[in-house]
Amino acid sequence: MKRLGVLLLRMYVGPFLMTFFIALFVLVMQFLWKHIDDLAGKGLEWTVILQLLFYASATLVPLALPLAVLLSSIMTMGQLGENLELVAAKSSGISLLRLLRPLVVFIVFVGFGAFLFSNYLMPVANLKAKNLLSAIRSTRPTLELQEGIFYQGLSGISVYVGKKDPDGKTIYDVMVYDHSRGGLGASRVTLAKRGRIYPTTDENYLVLELNDGVRYDDSDFYLQTYNKMRFFKESFKKQQLWIDMSSFTVDTKANRDYLKHSYTMMNVVQLQEVYGSIRSDLRKQQLYEANQNLSALNGAAYSNSESAPMAPMLETEAAFAKPQLSSAVVQIDLKRESAKQVFSKPEHQAILAEAKNQWNAFKQQAEQRIQNAEATDKNLVINRVEWHRKFTLAFACIVFFFIGAPLGAIIRKGGLGLPLILCILIFIGYYVFSTLTEKSAKNMNLDPFFGMWLSSLVLLPIGLFLTLKVSTESPWFQWETYRRWMRNR
């Protein structure tokens, strides 16, 4: 039995590694195609591209790993069934559950490794990938001057080259349009018969050296500050334009601290600490607001007792302070008289305006508190979503094994034919359903626990049911039952 378990592990590990790297390669190519616009035309070094692909592949493991577990399980058990090895094992008194025991232990270790990867390596990979991608996006395209085309990748100037020598440095019929001063159009133009373009020794600047040229400046035409518009013309034998190349290189060492505050960059402990801190701040804020409201009520009660020590005001009474007249509180019995009868028209209008201002201020304050509360709740939800994500990867690997193994024993087909089709259908359904529930959780329409676990919890009983029925040799999960049924019709 021990040798059989070792043989089964060898049969499983090969397809598992193969399908994992194939799935990872396909997902990385999809990532590369998605961000091709950010990478094209910037003259990136191959080391930078390899770094980006390495970090991106690490972030795509949560998709590739469950897919590899599912496909390799179907392939391995399908191959055993196709070679009648499952029948031989059953005839020897080895049940399916006993046969799967070594693979179950292996998958448990894979799940534990998936949790460690998701908790410790994934945050670092997410930070590195987003940091590098942000640096690439902020990098300008490579300075490549082409014949007969204006190059506009430089800040404030456009360069036209009529002809280039094969050495790539000597250029002819050069035009430089300086539009660095906004609103002045192409008021400053430089023309040169020839020139050279080369980097400095430290490669921080690119020198555009022009020879035998003329510089024109008619800024007054756009400014229109003089009745007689001036026109400048300057001839030169040699002129140099230095171009800062720092924006043309990828700063892979840039420290973008704002990315570290994202929940995808944190592990379980850090997420829990942030969650507790937010909850603590929320409780302190609620306690502060409750104390403020209590102080306001106590102050109002004290004011009423000073102005009317006999008894508090009835519901039909109202207190008004005459504006700009006195600080005394005037009580009005609304059953007997109205405010218009007590106050003059200017005083009444001032009271209404003050009441309206106070109401608007109260309304804005209430709306701001509602927005802050909603933002805090959404922040807590996203925190819980990322916290649960650390565990769902490991659990999904175990669930997919208990779905793939009995399916392979049922179809009894190895290779990448029917197993691949079944795997794609199952995984697409799982991915779509999990994506929808996760979005519902982030939109606060579903509890974060169910948003992250519901897709796996739905598949778990299906996998256990299939495993149980196949291990008990239920006729409903044998192809011969349906073949006999078709022949009898």
C-alpha angles and dihedrals in degrees: 000000000000092000090048090053092050091048091049091050091052090051091050102042094056097056090038094058093040095051092042094056093041091052091045091050092051092049092048090051089051089051091049092050091048092055098035091114090058092051104038121101097006100105094235118187116246090241091060092050091048091050091052093048091047093053091042091052089053091053091050095056092096088065099039099045100059089042091053092048092051097046096043091049092053092045096048097046091039090055091049090051093045091053091047090241091129089056090050091050092050092048088054090055096257111137124211093251091053090046091052094049096097091047091049090054090048092050091049089056089047090052092049090049089048090055092050090048093048093047103042111016101033096063091052092047091049091051094047094045095048092043093052094042090050090051091050092049091053091051118098123231118272115279100248114159111204126195115264095004130104112236110215101173092105123089111251100355141070121207127205123191121191097192139001130204118233089252088071092227107075115075134180137204095021125186123187119190113198110204097155091120104075117231095020095094115204094334095140117055130171122200124189134175094219143350148163133244121202140144126252120252092262090044091228093117136036115217119215104195115191127193133196097006146139130228121208126195123181100159091142089069089066097035095046092197096138132052088226110048114220123225123200126204122180126182122201141179096207133012132169129207116193116208120199108232098190090098091054095061130072112245099212092173096056112130109225102183094177090071092060091067092064114107091229087067095057135083128223095275094048092047090051092049092050091046092052091046092052092048091049092050090048092053091048091051093049091049091049092051091047091052091048092052091047091051090050091051092048090049092050091049091050091049091051092048090053095049097038110020092169097070140328119274118276123237089259093055129085132192121221131177114217106240117242091349108082142329093240120121115237118204120210127193102218091200092064106029141006131232090254090062094053102040131048120249096261090047092048092049091048090051091050092047091050091048090050092050091049090049092050091048091049091048093051091047091050092048090049091051090050091051092048091049092050092048091049092048092049090048090053091047093052089048091054091045092056091043092055091044090068090066103034093071093059092044093048091055091056093045093050091051092056089049098044098045097057091040090055090049089051100048094037093204125128131192127053100299118086094004091059092050092050091045093052093048094049095044094047090052091048093046095048093046094046091047092052094048092046092052090047089053093049090049088053092243092116135033111263091236094057092038091061102030105035096086092052093041090054093052095043098073089043091055094045091048092051092047093049095047095046092048090052091047094239110193090225089070099048123093091217090066092059093041091055090045091053093047092051094054 
